Every structure is written in structure tokens, then in C-alpha cells.
């Protein structure tokens, strides 16, 4: 009997690896941006949104996959995820700083 748990067709271990990689990419992006609105959970969210944005941006501009991590048969574009997290953290920092200053 197979006791492994699947979420949306992928094993739980793959999701845990993606969570860890997303958190690391988000933390690196926030460190380069110089803005960190929170702890590990926020870095995880910034990492996933940044990864989505970075991969979308690279695909839209026809940029090559520079450094990839193979997770569960899917390529995770690390460099573009970090660049996307960096851009998202910069925009987030500018928006939140503007809201706090105006308040």
C-alpha cells in the first residue's frame, strides 16, 4: 500500500522542496532589494510571487534559462525566480513605504 500523500498530482516531498526553494529565493531577493517586510513566511510569499513573475518575464522577453533546479520533473528557474523576487520586493517596498509616509 502506497502511503505517500499527493497534492495537485505532486508528492508532498516535492511541495516541501519547492517551499524551501521559494523561501530561499524570496530571502535572497529581499536581501538584494534591501527591503524585508517580515520573516520567513513573507520571504516565502515574496519568493513564490517573484518566481512566477520572474519566469513569466523571462518567457515573455525570450530570455534563456540560466540556472535551473529540477524538482519532480519540472525545471525551477532559480536565477529568474531571484530576479523576480528582487523586483517584487522593490515594488513592495516602494508601495508600502509610500503608504506609511502618506498615512
C-alpha positions in Angstrom: 0.0 0.0 0.0 1.4 3.4 -1.0 1.2 5.8 1.9 2.7 8.9 0.1 0.5 11.9 0.1 -0.2 13.8 -3.2 -1.3 17.4 -3.6 -2.4 18.5 -7.0 -0.7 15.5 -8.5 2.7 16.0 -6.9 4.1 14.2 -3.9 4.3 16.1 -0.6 8.1 16.0 -0.6 8.2 17.9 -3.9 6.0 20.6 -2.4 8.2 20.9 0.7 11.3 21.3 -1.5 9.5 23.9 -3.6 8.5 25.8 -0.4 12.1 25.7 0.8 13.5 26.9 -2.6 10.8 29.6 -2.8 11.7 30.9 0.7 15.4 31.0 -0.1 14.8 32.8 -3.4 12.5 35.3 -1.7 15.0 35.9 1.1 17.8 36.5 -1.5 15.6 38.8 -3.5 14.7 40.8 -0.4 18.3 41.0 0.7 19.3 42.4 -2.7 16.4 44.8 -2.6 17.3 46.0 0.8 13.7 45.7 2.0 12.2 42.9 4.1 8.7 43.4 5.4 8.7 40.3 7.6 10.2 36.9 8.4 10.3 33.6 6.7 6.7 33.4 5.8 6.8 36.7 4.0 10.0 35.6 2.2 8.2 32.5 1.1 5.3 34.6 -0.3 7.7 37.0 -2.0 9.7 34.1 -3.4 6.7 32.4 -4.9 5.2 35.6 -6.4 8.7 36.6 -7.5 9.3 33.2 -9.1 6.1 33.4 -11.0 6.8 37.0 -12.1 10.5 36.3 -13.0 9.7 33.1 -15.0 6.8 35.0 -16.8 9.1 37.9 -17.6 11.9 35.7 -18.9 9.5 33.8 -21.1 7.9 37.0 -22.4 11.2 38.5 -23.3 12.6 35.3 -24.7 15.5 35.1 -22.2 17.3 31.8 -21.6 17.2 29.6 -18.6 20.5 30.4 -16.9 20.4 28.2 -13.8 17.7 25.6 -13.2 16.8 23.2 -10.4 15.0 20.0 -11.5 12.2 19.3 -9.0 9.8 16.5 -9.7 10.4 16.6 -13.4 9.8 20.4 -13.6 12.5 22.9 -14.1 12.6 25.7 -11.4 14.4 28.7 -12.9 16.4 29.9 -9.9 18.0 33.0 -11.3 14.8 34.3 -12.8 13.0 33.5 -9.5 15.5 35.5 -7.6 15.3 38.4 -10.1 11.5 38.3 -9.9 11.6 38.3 -6.1 14.1 41.2 -6.2 11.8 43.2 -8.4 8.7 42.3 -6.4 10.4 43.3 -3.1 11.5 46.6 -4.6 7.9 47.4 -5.8 6.5 46.2 -2.5 9.0 48.3 -0.5 8.1 51.4 -2.6 4.4 50.9 -2.3 4.4 50.2 1.4 6.8 53.0 2.2 4.6 55.4 0.2 1.5 54.2 2.2 3.3 54.6 5.5 4.7 58.0 4.6 1.3 59.3 3.4 -0.6 58.0 6.5 
